[in-house]
Amino acid sequence: MALNTKPFFIVSSGRSGTAMLHKALSANTDIEMHHEYAVQITQPTAVRSYLGLINRQKCLQILDETYAAAVRYSDHAHWGDSSNKLSWIIPELAELLPEAKFVHLVRDGRKVAGSYFRKLGDECYDDRSNAAMQAHYDGKAGAPPPEKKYWWPVPRRGDPAAEAFRGFNQFQRISWHWAEINRVILGELAKLPTARTLFTTLEALSSSPDAVEGLYDFLNLPYCDEAFDVFARPHNVNKPEDRLLDANERKQFDAIAHDVMTTLGYGDADEYLVKY
């Protein structure tokens, strides 16, 4: 058991390079690196916390028994998890692990929405699973099983998007997820000391050695030029193909996520094609 293991968390919307960061950072023998650690515990806990289905103390207890315990029992200098599930529970992780650092990893939302929609199928906001989650949140059904496909949040009561969301199709629900999770991350990380947070984009990491070096410096890790090679290639690709959003998808995405795209610096950028 290490006496002073330093934890860090990569938070994002998913489909934004979390698997790539897991692979790259796992190459460092000083890091115990994970991708979606204890996901069947973490994902339902995070969604319940976001939706107010469990209180803060219960959330802290679960995280203490999983994340904090994993850090306490690690024999590495660093312990990391790269997981979009953590994005909903940043305040609890920051309180429980006051030395933890957070990397906000962002990718152009059009690429994220398209990737989720075309490559994950019924694993993300499919009609049946979303209806089960909505019914549970509405108090009309018991909790779904802890499978990943069920535990994607719906808008909270009082959210201006809550009524419209009930009529969204799968692509629109995914677009809402990208916008909302990044709004949440931005808001929660702004409350932490700047020394504990870093903002970076997949586009920067895959094209700029300086961006990769900046990430390593933030995590207090040694950087070598070979590290950039891992970031320059796409990872976690079950379907090595890409296409631009069609006109209807662009219209739907823009209606939901335009403001967040602008906030994150993508407002004036054209959508790009990924080369595999």
N, C-alpha and C positions, 0 to 999 in steps of 0.2 A: 504494500500500500504506500503510495507516494504521499509525502507530507505536504506538498505544496503544488499539486497539479493545477494548472491554469486552464479553465474551461473557456470555450468560445462556441458561438452558434452562428451558422449561416442561415439567415431568414429570407424568404422570398415567396413568390406566388407558386413556385414549382415550374417545371419545364423552362427553367431559366439558367441552368448550368449547375444545379446543386450536385448532380451525380459527377460532373466533371471536377468540381472542387473536392468532392470526396476522394476521387481517384488520385488527383494531384497531391493532396495533402497526406493521403495514406502512405505515400512514398517516403515520407519523413519518419524515421524510426523513433523520434521523440514524441510522436503524436499517436494517441489512440483515437482513430477517426471512424465516425459512423455516418451512415446515410439513413435517415428516418429511424432513429433509434427507438426501439420498443413501440413500433408504430400502432399496434392494436390497443395499446394503452394510451399513448400520447394523442393520437388523432381524436378519439371520442372525448378525451379530457379537454383538449383545446377547443373543440366545437361547443361542448357543454359550457365551458367557461365563457366563450364569446357570447353565447345565447342566454347566459344567466341561468342555466339549468343546474349548475352547482355553485356554491359560494366560494369566495376566495380562499378560505381556510381549507376547504376540501381539496381545491386545486393544488394548494401549496403542499398538502400532505402527500398527494399522489406524486408530485414532482420530487419531493424529498425522498420518497421511497424508490424512485427510478433514477432521475438525473443526478440529484445530489449524491445518492448512494453510489452511482457509477463513478462519479468523479472522486469520491472519497476512497474507493477501492482500486482506482487506477494506479498502475505502477509506471505511468508515463509522465513526462513533464507537461504535456498538454493533452486535453480531452476535448474533442470536437464533435458536433453533430451538424450535418447539412440537411435541413428539412423544412419544407414549407409549413408543416404542421405547427412548428414552434412560433410562427408569426402571430398567432392569436394569444399567446401566453408570455409575451416578452416581459411585462411587469413582474409576474410571479418568478420567472427565471432570474431576472435581475435582482430581485430581493433575496431570493434563496441563495444565489451564488454571486455575491457582491463584487467578485473579481472578474466575473465573466465579461467577455467582449462580444459584440454583435456586428456582423457584416450584413448589410442590406444589399442583396444581390438582385439586380433588376435586369429584365430583358424587354425589348419592344413588345407591348401588349398584344399587338396583332399576331406576332409570331407565337406568343404563348397560347393565345386563344385558339389559333389554328392548329397548333401542335396537340393541345389537349383534345380538341374536337375530332381531329382526323386520326390520331394515333392511339388514344386511350379508349375510345368507344364507350362501353357501358361502365367503365371504371370511374367516371367523373361526370356527375350531374345528369345521368340518364334519367328518363322520365319516371321509371318505377322507383328507383332508389331515392330520387329527390322527393317524390310524393310521400315516401315513407318518412323521410326526415322532416318534411313540412308537417305531416300529421302528428309526429311525436312532439315537435315544438308547439303545435297548437293544442296539445293536451288531449288529442283524439286517439292516440295509439301509444303503445309501449315503445321502449327504445329498440332500435334495430340492432342486429348483431354487430360486433366490432370490426366488420369488414370495411376496407377502405372505401368501397363504392358508395356506402351509405352516409359516411360522416363528412359531408361538405356543408358548410353553413348556409343558412337562408337569411335574408334580411331580418333584423330584429324589429320587434314591435315599435312603431313610431318612426322607423326609417322611411324617408320619402319614397324609397324604391320598393317597399314591402308589397304594396298592392300590385304594382306592375309586374313584379317578379313572379307572381303566381301564374301569370299568363305567358311568361318567357318560354322560348324553346331552349334546347340544350345549349346551343351556341351562345345565346344571350345570357344564360345563367353562368357559363364559363367566363364571359366577358365581365359580368358583374363581379365575379370572384376575383379576377385580376385587379380590377379597380379598387375593390373594397379592401383586399388584403394589403395592397400597397398603401392605401390611406391609413390603415391601422398601423402598419410598420412605421411609416413616417411620423405619425403622431406619438407613438410610444417611444421611439428612439430619440425624439426631440426632447423628451423629459430626462434623458440620461446625460451624464457628463460626456462631452465630446470625445474625451480620451477613450471611452468605452465603445464608440461606434465608428463604422466606416461605411460609406456609400460607394458602390461600384456597379458597373454594368457588365453583362456578358459580352457585349460588343467590344468594350474596352479591353477586357481580359483576353479575348481571343485575337486581338489585333495589336496590342501594345505591351511590350515587355515592361515598360515603366509602370503600367497599371498592375501587373502581376507582382512586380517588385514592391510596389506600395502595399499590396495586400499582405505579403510576407513580412514586411517591416511592421505593419500594424499588429500582426500576431506574434511578433518577436521571434520570427523564424529565419534561418539562414536562406538566402536566395542564391540560386545558380541559374545560368542561362538556359540549362536544359529544362528547367521547370516550365518555361514558357511554351515549349513544344507540346506539352499535354493540353494546355489551354487553347492551342491553335486548332485543335481537331474536335468535331462534335462528338458527344458521348451520350449514352443512354438512348440510343436511337434504335427503336424496334422496327421502324419503317424508314429506311434511308431515302426519303423523298420529301420534297417541299413544294409548295405552290403558294401564290399570293391569295389573299382573301378575295372572293368575288364581290361584285358591286353590292349585293344585298347584305353580305357579311360585313363589309366595310361600313355600310350605313347603320347596321345594328350595333356594331362595335363602337362607332363614333358617338352614337346617341347615348351610350352607357358610360364610356370611358374617356371621352375627349379631354375633360378637365385634368384627369390624372395623367394622361399622356403628356399634356402640356407641362404640368408640374415636374414630371420626371425628365423632361428635355427631349421628348420625341414628337412634339406637336407639329413641327415643320418638316420632319424627316419622311422620305418615301419609304414604303415597306421594301424590304430586301429579300432575296432568295438565298437560302442556305445551300452551300456547295458541299456535297459529301464526297 
